[in-house]
């Protein structure tokens, strides 16, 4: 199984103590009707067998995937089942080696208004559960071991100009909730757990490896944002109910940021095609003191050059990641100037716990300070 083969159990369910969860994970098998032209219905109309139990998810450590996508109409997110069909293709690939997988799909997992045009809305009790469920989303999307499946493109045939008045027709990256879910998925999660299903190719038969390759191409994800930077970006995003939702998601993002970075001991940002700007953004997060327990930082296989290395060195010099033991930077584009900046920071006592580095140790100042401090330099 994927979860067993990876040892870190990607997609494992975040452990909870709630007996009556405000949100429920849909069994991925309930989505397979999409291949026959099915359409997902709202939570209240789904049969009991469509859901996975708390015991299924936690005790069996089944993988969990959270879906991030723009609703296509005001009252139904996917009235033709076009997005469901795309999700079903991805789930088929992800579950190639496992029997079951839990899916968080807001329409089927949170209580909805059953028939808004005819005045059939959530009950008071359901509304309370809905709001409670919203408050849990930050942990679900940002958890380091859940998949996030992002539908960043509209399905074929969908036209914004055909939608009813009042419908949010903004694209994925311009929508408030989508931007928030994308930002949650960009915190401490490994790149292969945040998949852009908008990059799936029509007609291609996918397995786990090929799906991951296609859906993480061109980096697949951005660096994490400080809560203040996220709040600033959010001002330009589109919300259907911005008055209530905007302050809510700002707080949820800040909570998730503090939760995930506060406990992170390993950050794996390998092979994401990050350059100097992305390295500087990560350095800003680390310099804020957000990752006090960080021990291993993997940045290999990116496009980081001298300026990015300088930014990281400056962050370490300011006291970022005081417990950092291993820093992987091989396979980047760092030159003599960048290595000198890192050597100077280490010379001044940056990263006091650093024990090992992985790169090509030919820069004399770097070699000298590592030998002086007893930092291992591994040759590749």
DRENTORMI-693555 format. One record per residue: residue in one letter; x, y, z negated of N, C-alpha, C, CB in turn. Coordinates in pm, whole numbers, plus 50000, padded with zeros to 5 digits. Glycine has a CB too. Layout:
# residues N
AXYZXYZXYZXYZ;...
This chain:
# residues 380
X500834988150000500005000050000500875012450000499065000049880;X500335023250056501075035750061501485039949920500235046750128;X500535039549827500825044149691501915035849626499565043849606;X501935022949654502925014249593504275015749660502474999749600;X504285017049792505525017849865506295030549831505265017250014;X505585041349802506245054049775506725055049631505295065449807;X506285046249545506675045749404506205057749323508165044649394;X506145069649386505665081249314504145082049318506265093949372;X503535072049377502075071149388501465083949442501475068049252;X501795087549568501175099449625499675097849632501735102249764;X498975108449607497525108149614496855102749490497115100149730;X497635099649385497025094049265496075104049201498095089949165;X495025098849143493985107449085494485114948963492755099149048;X494235128048955494535135448833493685129848719494275150648852;X494315126948607493585120848495492695131248426494555114648394;X491485127248397490525136048332489865128648216489465141148432;X489145136248133488445130248020486935131848031488925136447890;X486465137948140485015140448151484265127548177484735150648262;X483135125748107482315113948130481345116048244481565110248004;X480855128348258479945131548369480635142148453478535136448318;X481425137948551482215147648625481345157248704483175140548718;X481685170348702480935180048780481195178548929481285194048737;X482275171848962482555168649102482805153749110483775176849157;X482505147549223482715133149237483495130449364481375125649238;X484315120049359485085116149477484245106749562486425109449437;X484135109949689483405101649784484315090349829482885109949905;X483815078149829484565066749881484835069350029483795053249861;X486085067550072486405070550212485585061950308487895068450238;X485125050250260484335041650346483005048050384484085028250278;X482545057450301481295064450332481455073850450480805072050210;X482705076850485482975085850598483135078250729484235093950571;X483215065050722483485057550844482325057350942483855043550808;X481115061050895479995061950987480185072651091478735064550912;X481205081051073481465091651169481775086051306482615100451122;X482385074351309482745068551438481495064551516483655056351419;X480375063951447479105060951515478245073451525478345049851441;X478875085151508478155097751523477425102251399477185096651633;X477875097951282477205101551158477445115951116477645092551049;X476615120851025476735134250969476675132950817475605143851023;X477595139550747477615138950602476445146750543478945144250548;X475815141150441474745148150372475245153650240473535138750349;X474435161950174474875168250050474895158249935473975180050015;X475545162149826475785152949715474515146549663476475160049603;X473475154549643472265149149580471605138349665471275160249553;X471845138549797471205128949886472065116749914470855135650016;X473305116849869474175105349892473825094149795475665109449877;X473855081649841473545070449752474665068349651473315057649833;X474345061749542475305059449435476545052349485474655051349323;X476365042949578477495035049626478465043149712477005023249704;X478085055449747478985063849827480115069649743478205075049893;X479985068949609480955075149521481855064649456480255083349415;X483065068949422483965060849342483795064849196485435062549388;X483855055049108483695057848966485005063148907483245045248891;X484885068548787486065073248714487055061748696485665079048577;X486555049848665487425038248645488135034548775486625026348593;X487405035348888488015032249017489235041249042486995033949131;X489055053949016490095063749049491265063448952489505077549051;X490975063448823492035064848724492665051548688491495071448601;X491845041748651492395029048605493045021348720491305020548542;X492495022548840493085015748955494095024649028492005011349052;X494295036948979495205046749039495035047549191496645043149006;X493785048549234493535049949377493965063749424492045047549409;X494445064749548494805077749603493575086749616495485076149739;X493815099749610492755109649624493185119949727492445116549487;X492255123549815492505133849915491445144749901492495127950060;X491875157249899490955168649891490915175350028491395178649780;X489725177750077489555183650210489465198750201488295177950278;X490195205550289490165220150298489775223750440491555226450259;X488675231150455488145233750589487155245250584487475221050648;X486895251950695485875262450699484505256650731486245273250802;X483495260750656482125256750689481785262450827481115261850581;X481045254550905480695258651041479395266551047480605246651131;X478475264150954477225271850948476945275650803476025263551007;X475945284050781475635288650646475155277450555474585299550652;X474345268450610473655258550526474245244450534472225257950565;X475065241950634475695228850647477105230850703474855219350739;X478105224650641479475227050685479835220350817480415222250581;X479065210250855479445202250972478195195851033480485191350934;X477295203851089475975198551130476025188151241475125209751174;X477045188051323477135178151432478025166251397477655184851557;X478675166751282479565155851244480905156251313478925142851272;X481235167551377482495168551451483705168251358482515181251535;X483625175551248484725175351152484805161951080484575186651051;X483655156051053483635142950989484375132751074482195138350964;X484205133551205484885124251295486395126151287484395126151439;X486835138651279488275141151270488835136251136488565156151288;X488085138551030488525133950899488565118650895487595139250789;X487585112250957487535097650959488765091851028486265092751030;X489225098251136490455093751204491645094251110490725102351330;X491745105351037492865106950944492795096850830492895121150888;X491595094750776491445085350666491765071150709490025086050610;X491415067850831491715054450884493225052250885491145052751026;X493985062750921495445061650922496005060950780496055073450998;X495485069250692495995069750555495705057050478495415081450482;X494625050250512494225038250438494635025450510492725038250414;X495585026450601496005014650675496545003550586497045018350775;X497145007350472497704997150384497024996250249499154999850364;X495925003550230495215003050103493735000850129495445016050021;X493044995850030491634992450048490725004650039491214982149946;X491015013749945490085024849922490865037649889489105021449808;X490185048749913490755061849886489615071249850491575067250008;X489795079249746488765088749707488915101749782488805091149558;X487805107449827487825119849903487015130449831487285117650047;X487635142049806486855153449758486465161649879487665161949654;X485165161849908484595169950016483525178349949484005160950136;X483705191249943482825199549859481345196749881483105214049884;X480935194650006479525192850037478985179949975479325192650188;X479795169649974479355156849918479785154549775479875145850002;X480685163049723481225161049589480675170649485482705162249592;X480265182549528479675192449438478185193749467480385206149452;X477385196649366475955198549388475705210449480475225200549253;X474855208449581474555218649681473105223249669474835213249822;X472785234149738471385237949758470835228549866471225253349799;X469915219549833469465209349930468865214950058468465200549865;X468045225350048467365230650168467115245650150466005223150192;X468165253750161468045268150136466995275250221469355274750158;X466865272050352465865279250432464445277750378465905274450575;X464185266450311462845264050257462785266050105462405249950291;X463795272550053463775276049911464085264849815462485281449878;X464635253649865464995242449777466445244449733464795228649850;X466625248749609467945252049559468375242449448467965266449507;X469595244049401470065235949289469215238549165471545238849259;X469065228249083468405230248954469365237748861467975216648891;X468845242148749469695249348653470835240548605468855254248533;X470525227848578471565218448533472595216048642470935205148488;X472115214348765473035212148877473905224348902472255208649003;X473335236048884474095248348904475215249548800473175260548896;X474925245348678475955245548574477095235948608475345241948437;X476745224048659477755214448700478545219448819477115201048732;X477875226248911478545231849028479615241948985477515238649122;X479245250848894480205260948848481355254448771479505271348761;X481035244148694482085237048621483025230348720481475226648525;X482465224848826483275218448928484215228148997482405211849030;X483725240149026484595250249087485805253148999483805263249113;X485585253148871486675256048778487755245348774486135258048643;X487455233548827488415222548828489215221648958487695209348804;X488855229549058489435227749191490915230849196488715236349289;X491385240349116492795243749119493675231749088493085254749021;X493305224248986494075212248950493995201749060493575206348818;X492825200049118492635189849221493515192449344491175189149262;X493495204649395494255207849516495745209749490493695220349579;X496105214249372497525217049345498255205349281497635229049255;X497535195349238498175183949171499275178149260497125172949136;X500455175249205501575170849289501395157349356502805170449208;X500365149749318500195136449377498875134549452500305126249271;X498155145149480496955143849564497275148449706495775152049506;X496625141949802496685146849939495785159049953496275135750040;X496175168350038495275178950082495215178150234495755193150033;X494025175850287493805174650431493185187650480492875162350465;X493925194950563493515208350604493045208350750494675218350585;X491795211550770491255213150906491415227750945489735208550914;X492545231051004492875245051031492345250051164494365246851028;X491725241451241491135245651370489665241551374491915239451490;X488885248751452487485245051470487405232951563486665256951527;X486375224551549486215213251641485845218051780485145203551588;X486115209851878485765213152016484265216052026486165201752113;X483935226452098482535229852120481945239552021481745217652118;X482675242351914482145251751814482435266051860482775249251674;X481405274351864481555288251907481025297451797480815290752041;X481905306151751481525315251643480375324351685482715323651601;X480365328251812479325337651857477935331551859479665342751995;X477845318251850476545311551851475935310251712476675297951914;X476645314351609476175312051473475185322651428477355311751377;X474335318851334473295327851284473905339751212472345320351189;X473165350551207473625362551139473885359550992472575373951154;X474985364750942475355362450803476285350650783474125360350723;X476555343050890477475331750882478915336850879477255321951000;X479725331150795481155334550793481805327650912481835330250657;X482255335351010482805329651133484325331051138482185336151255;X484945335451030486395337151028487095323651044486845343950897;X488315324051097489105311951113489685307450979490225314151217;X490275295550981490745289250858491615298550774491515276650890;X492685303850833493645311550755493125325350715494925313050834;X491975329150768491375342050733490265340850629490825348750857;X489955328650588488885326550489489455325550348488095313750523;X488735331650255489225332150119489435318750052488295340050038;X488405310050058488545297049993489575288350063487195289849990;X489615288550196490615280750269492025285450235490375281650421;X492215298650232493525304150197493935300050056493505319450209;X492965299649967493245295649830493635280949822492035298249740;X492885272449889493205258049890494565255549954492115250149965;X494865262850061496165261650126497285266050032496185269950255;X497045276749957498045281649862498235271849747497635295349807;X497145265949698497275255649595498135244049644495895250449552;X497885239849768498625228449824500085231749849497975223949953;X500445244549843501805248849871502615251449745501785261249956;X502115247749630502835250349506503975240449484501875249949387;X503685228949427504755219449393504605206149465504785217049243;X503665205249556503385192749627504465190149734501985193249692;X504865177549750505775173949859505085176249993506235159249846;X505875179450095505315183250224504405172950287506405186250316;X504715160050269503925149650336502555147750274504685136550334;X502295154450162500975153350098500045164750137501135153049948;X500535174250214499705185150264499685184250416500235199250216;X498595178850471498535175450613497595184750688498085161050631;X498085190150798497295199050884496625190650992498185210150948;X495365186950969494645178451064494325185951193493365173151002;X494495199051193494325206651316495375203451420494345221351286;X496445196451379497515192751470497385178551523498855194351402;X496305171651487496075158351541495825159251691494885151451470;X496325149351765496185149351910495025140351953497495144651977;X494215145552041493045138152088493465125052154492225146652187;X492745114352123492985101552187494135093552130493235103752329;X494885099052036496025091751981495575082951865497105101551934;X496055070651864495775061251755496835063251647495755046451806;X496425067351530497375070951425497545059951321496945083651357;X498775059151266499005051951142499555062151042499995039751163;X499945057450924500375066950821501565075150867500725059550692;X502565068750925503775075850966503515085951076504825065951011;X502795081851180502575090951292501665102551253501955083351410;X500685099851166499825110751119500635120951040498655105151033;X501485115950951502315124950871503255132950959503115116950768;X503845126551059504765133551150504055144851224505375123851250;X502905141751284502185151851363501635163051275501055145351441;X501135159451159500425169251076501325177150981499375162350996;X502635174650989503595182950915504585189551009504335174550811;X504355188751141505275195051235505255210251219504925191251380;X506345216451260506525230951242506445234751094505455238751321;X506985225951011507025228950868505825223650793507135243550847;X504635225950846503445220350782502905228250664503745206850737;X503745235950597503275243350480504205254950450503165233950357;X503695264550380504445276550345505045275250206503545289050353;X505945284150167506475283850030505415288649931507735292650020;X505615285849804504655290349703504655305549688504955283849568;X503525310749645503355325049623503205328049475502135330449701;X503825338749429503535343649295502055347649288504455355649258;X501415346549173500015350549163499755364849210499545349249021;X500675373949184500485387749229500515388749381501565396749170;X501405381149445501475381149591500235374649651502745373849639;X499765363949588498545357449635497355366849625498275344649555;X497235373849514496125383149494496135394149599496175389349354;X497325398749636497435409149739496995403749875498875414449747;X497415391649908497015385450036495505383350041497735372150056;X494925380049928493505376649925492615388449963493135371649786;X493125400449948492325412249978491905412750125493085424749943;X492675406550212492345406950355491545394750400493615407850436;X491195385850308490495373550345488975375450338490925361950254;X488285366850412486835367650424486155357750329486395364950568;X485205362750251484385354450162482915356250197484645357950013;X482155345550187480705346850201480125354050080480045332950218;X480685351049963480235357249838481445363149767479485346949747;X482055373249828483295378649778483225384849640483795388549871;X482105390749606481975397549477482225387949361480595403749464;X481705375749373481875365849267483095357049289480635357049257;X483335353349415484375343549443485795349249435484155337849579;X485995361549477487355366949481488015367349344487345380849541;X487385373049241488025372749109488165358549054487225381149011;X487215349849090487285335949044488525329049099486035328249085;X488745329949230489865322549289491205328749249489745322349441;X491255341649225492495347749175492885341449042492335363049160;X491915339948953492195334148823492525319248835491015336148728;X491785312248920492055297948938493445295648996490995291749030;X493855304349088495205302849144496265305249038495405312649263;X496085315648960497065318648855497155307048756496695331648781;X496015301348720496005290048626496745278048685494565286148591;X496465274948813497115263548878498615265948892496495260849015;X498995278148928500405281648942501145279148811500565296448984;X500605284148702501255282548572501275267948528500545291048466;X500195260748557500115246648518501155238348592498715241148546;X501205239448724502075230748802503545234448790501655231248947;X503875247248798505275251148785505765249648641505485265448832;X504865251348546505275250048407505725236148371504155254048319;X505195225948439505565212148406506465205648511504325203848389;X506765212548620507525206548730508975203948690507475215548853;X509425191748710510835188348691511525185848824510985176148600;X510725183048927511265180449061510455188549161511225165249095;X511135195549251510495202449362511125197449490510625217949349;X510305191649576510785185849702510265194149818510335171049716;X511115202749871510765211149985511665207850104510895226149948;X511945195150123512815190850232512085191050366513365176950205;X512825193850474512325192350609511095200450643512035178350634;X510975212450588509795220750612510055232050711509295226450482;X511235232250770511585242450869511625256450809510585242150984;X511905257350681511985270350616513275277450652511875268750464;X513185290550674514355298850701514635308250585514155306750828;X515295319450617515675328850514514515335050440516505339450572;X513455338550513512295344950450511625335550351511285349450557;X511495322950390510855313150301511735310450178510575300050376;X513065309650200513965307650087513895319349990515415305650136;X513785331450045513685343349960512385343349880513775356050045;X511305338549943510025337749874510085327749760508895334049971;X510715316249785510885306349679511775311849569511495293349736;X512835318949607513745324849508513015334549417514905331949578;X512075342049475511285351449395510455344149290510375359849486;X509885332849330509105324849236510005319549124508405313149309;X511155314049161512065308549060512605319348968513215301249128;X512905331149025513445342148945512435347148842513865353649034;X511155344648867510115349048773510115340648645508745348248839;X510885329848644510895320848529509775310748530510815328848404;X509185308748648508005300048658508315285248640507345302048791;X509565281148659509895266848655510955264048548510405262048793;X510615265648422511615264148315512125249848296511045268848186;X511365239848347511765225848328512395219748453510575217648286;X512555227548558513035222148685514435216148671513035233048792;X514585203748717515865196748711516415193448850515725184048631;X515545190648945515985187049080515275195849182515725172149109;X516035202149270515485210649375516015205749509515845225649352;X515105200749593515475195349724515085205349833514795181749748;X516095210449905515875219850014516595215450141516325233749974;X516965202850149517695197750265516835198150391518175183550239;X517505198550506516815197250634515945209050671515995185250632;X516285220950623515555232950661516415241550753515125240950537;X516045254150769516795263350855517345275050773515885268650969;X517625272550647518095283050557519505287450596518065278250411;X519695300550612520995306050646521605313750530520885315150767;X522525322650563523245330050459522325338450372524285338850523;X521385345650434520525354450356519645346550260519655362850449;X519155335150305518345326750217519155321250102517735315350295;X520395317250131521265312050025521615323049926522555306050085;X521815335149975522075346549886520905348949792522365359249968;X519695347949846518505350149763518405339549654517235350049849;X518665327049689518625316349590519715318249485518785302649658;X520915322149530522015324549437521675335749340523305327949513;X521055346349391520675357649305519655353349200520115369149390;X518705344849241517705340049146518355331849036516645331649218;X519285323049073519975314948973520805323848881520875304549042;X521405334148937522215343448857521355350748755522915353548948;X520075353148790519155360048700518595350848592518015366148779;X518965338148597518525328848494517445319248536518045336448379;X517135318648666516115309348715516545294948691515845311748864;X515565286448664515775272048651516965268648562515985265848789;X516915272048435518055269648346518395254948324517795275948213;X517445245948355517705231548338518075224648469516485224748278;X518255232248575518545226348706519825218048700518665237248813;X519725205348740520865196348738521375193048877520505183648665;X520475192448974520855188549110520215197849210520455173949139;X521025202549306520555211549411520985205849545521115225949391;X520015202349629520285196649761520095207549866519355184449790;X521155210449941521095220650045521665216050178521825233050000;X521985203350190522595198750315521605199850431523075184150301;X522155200750552521315201250670520655214550693520275190850661;X521235225450639520725238750664521705246350754520485246450531;X521595259450761522465267550847523245277750765521635274650955;X523645273550647524365282450557525825283350599524255277550410;X526325295550611527705297850650528565302150532527785308250758;X529765306750564530735310350462530195321050367532015315150526;X529505330950421528985341950340527985337050235528345352550429;X527115327850277526125322650184526755314250074525105314450258;X527715305650112528375297350012529165305849913529305287350080;X529775316649962530505325549871529575331649767531215336649951;X528375335549811527415341449718527005331349611526165346349794;X526815318849652526455308549556527615305849461526045295649628;X528835305549516530015303249433530165314349329531285302549519;X529915326749370530045338049277529015337049165529875351349352;X527795332849199526755331349097527135320448998525405328149162;X527645309249049528055298348961529235302548874528415285849043;X530115310548930531275315448855530835323648735532195323948945;X529705330648749529195339048641528255331448547528485351048699;X528165318348564527395310248470525985306848512527335317148343;X525625309648638524285306148686524075291048682524065311348830;X522835286948665522475272648660523405265148566522545266548801;X523345268048436524285262248341524235247048329524055268048207;X523125240948370523005226348359523365219148488521585222748320;X523765226548592524015220448723525135210148715524355231148827;X524865198248769525835187348765526245182648904525275175748688;X525355184249001525645178749134525095187849242525055164649148;X525825188349354525395195549473525565186149590526205208849493;X524745188049691524845179849810524945188949931523635170249823;X526105189549992526325197250114527735194150163526145212750088;X528245202050251529585200050303530535209150226529655202850458;X531265204050128532035212450037533375216850093532255205149908;X533365225450194534615230150253534935244550215534545228850404;X533965251750159534185265750125535065266349999532825273250103;X536245272350007537215271549897536725277149764538455278649935;X536015288649767535525294249641534515285049575534895307949665;X533655278849657532655269749604533305257249545531655265749713;X534285251849617534995240049569535675243149435536035235349672;X536295254849428537035258449307536125259749185537785271549329;X534995266749201534125268649086533445255649045533065279349117;X533155247049141532545234149107533535225249032532055226949234;X534795225649075535815217949003535995223448862537145218349080;X535965236648850536135243048720535005239548625536215258148736;X533775238548678532615235848593532255221048586531415243548644;X532965212748661532665198548661531415194848738532515193848521;X531095202948839529935200248924530355191249039529315213548978;X529655180349056530005170649160529665176049298529275157349136;X530595174649392530365178149532530375165249612531445188149585;X529275162049675529165149749753529415152749899527785143049733;X530205144749963530565147150102529715138850196532045144150124;X529225145250302528415138450403529025141050540526925143050399;
